[in-house]
Amino acid sequence: MHELSIASALRDQVLQHLPQSLVLRRASLDVGTLEHLDPAVLRIAWDSLASIPRLQGSALDIRHVPVRLRCRACDREYAPPHQAQLSCPHCSHTRPEVLEGWGIVLVSLETGPPDEERADQQNG
């Protein structure tokens, strides 16, 4: 289960960029198909690691990024029918260049004031 180590690294990255005066409401990720992540398990890992007040209750949005390849032999781009079938459908070359579908990218953070501060603003 590498989702736990990914959630831990994500938490560290979020805390590095989150201003001290704000809390996290939502983090958005792009996750490539070739990462073989289970989004449900990643969300559970996130929820367990995001228990500190500045992250607690934050949502994790995960956008699936499909695989897109370019053949190094015939230079054609293609989407494989299955993530385990990466050979070129045009010339059968087996070492494509991965254009998309690999990696995990923290795309955005939605932040806001802590709940008690928001309640004070609404009442005042």
C-alpha positions, 0 to 999 in steps of 0.5 A, a space after each residue: 500500500 504505497 498510498 500511505 507514503 504518498 498521502 504522507 508526502 502530500 501532507 508535507 507538501 501542503 503544509 509547506 505551502 499553506 499559510 499559518 493563518 489558513 486551513 485547508 478546505 480541498 487539495 486537488 491532484 492529477 494522478 496518472 494511470 501508471 501510478 497504480 493508485 487506488 483513489 479510495 485508499 489514498 483518500 482513507 490514508 489522507 484522512 488518517 494523516 490530515 488529522 491536525 487542525 489545519 488539515 482536518 476535514 479537508 477534501 482530496 479531489 483526484 483527477 485520473 490522467 489517462 496514458 498517452 504515449 508516443 512511439 520512439 520508432 514511428 513517432 505516432 501518438 496513441 493511447 494504449 487499450 490497457 495500461 499493461 499493453 504499451 507497445 505501438 499499435 502501428 509498428 509494435 515497438 515496445 519502448 514508447 515515450 510516456 507523454 501523459 499518465 505518469 506522476 502525481 501532481 498537486 494542482 491546487 489548494 483551496 484554503 480559508 480561515 479557521 472555522 471559528 474565525 469564519 463564524 466571527 466574520 459571519 456574526 460580526 
